[in-house]
Amino acid sequence: MSLPSLILRDLRRAWIGGGALLPVAFFLLVAILFPFAVGPDSALLARVGGGVLWAAALLAVLIPIERLVAPDRDAGVIDQLLVRGESAATIAFAKLVAHWLAFAPPILVAALPAAALLDLPKDVLIRTEIALVIGTPGLAALAVATAALTASLRGAGAIAGLLLLPLAIPLLIFGAGSLDGGTGALKLLGAVSLLLVAGTPFVAGAAIRAGLD
Amino acid sequence: MSLLRFAGVTCVRGGRELFAGLSFALEPGNAILVTGPNGAGKSSLIRVAAGLLRAAAGNVAATAPRALLTEQTALDPELPLARALDFWVPRGAIGVALDTLGLTELATVPVRLLSTGQRRRAAMARVVASGAPLWLLDEPANGLDSDSLARLEAAINGHRAAGGAVLVASHTPVALPGARIIELGA
């Protein structure tokens, strides 16, 4: 069992049943609804639009959270992988990479029409895209860790949200903070994202192991 | 050189002791049949042997790769059977395993359309194709008709003749010539 084959399987399973399209649809829907809520004031929309895209990305990453770990646990796939000598951390890392590949590139593309809807200036859009590229691996890592922690609970979606959203605050602060220009916030965003990506395989792996009992 | 050795193993689940001080060794060619009523700890014993559950006391040593058959099929339901097995056994060993368990004609059928007994045999095909010397089988005869049961027994006998060992937990009779029987919850 190689890492690429684990990632490919998770990716394939994310795509079937629209699992990867739902977050994008959700992301776009938030961008469509927001101007209705605050009114068609283009100066105001341009000022807050970048932050709206960040909040939308944060909510979109939550959508597939129940499908990340729990189905494999229930189907016995994780048992079989562990018996074959695969470490729980490797399984979690594969899920992290697959989740990022399934949700981040579509969101980066969807940010273009979303920016048009919010009438974002070009430079803000470019900065938002850069921050999303740096920040989304951290978001994917948080999602996998939360999914592993809540995999043994029934109807864990709401609890997963309550667990994930507060932990994502640093990503949100530095991600939205980088929109004013300057590279300080981007560097901090990168640091937080890197920390989450490096820590998640071990946290999620331990959670997967503990969930076997 | 034993493939699997239990030394004074105690298993506790949910605060309840299922078995205590269990010791045995599984040599190449050996078979052990674990029997007992529902809830006696048969599946837990298999999971302890697979390294998925920690023993509350005692020592479990496995010196060979293991192949596990559990209640769950662990095959992606949307894929045709042969492709679902491909993920687990990439070396082209699937054809023989499918043939051994009489599944060749079902190779292109999606896993979700298979019956209970067919899924069981599909999961067993993964064990056969794994090439692991040590087979850990939890209720392998569940849902099998008499013809499939004969195929299962033939597969196990062939594996033992080739120097493999099996640990079988079953509440229904499985013919394992010369197998040691461990009765739990007696």
Interface residues (C-beta under 8 A of the other chain):
Chain A: M1 S5 R9 R13 I16 D74 A75 G76 V77 D79 Q80 L82 V83 R84 G85 L212 D213
Chain B: R13 R47 A50 G51 L52 L53 P65 R66 A67 L68 T70 E71 Q72 T73 A74 L75 D76 E78 F87 W88 P90 R126 L136
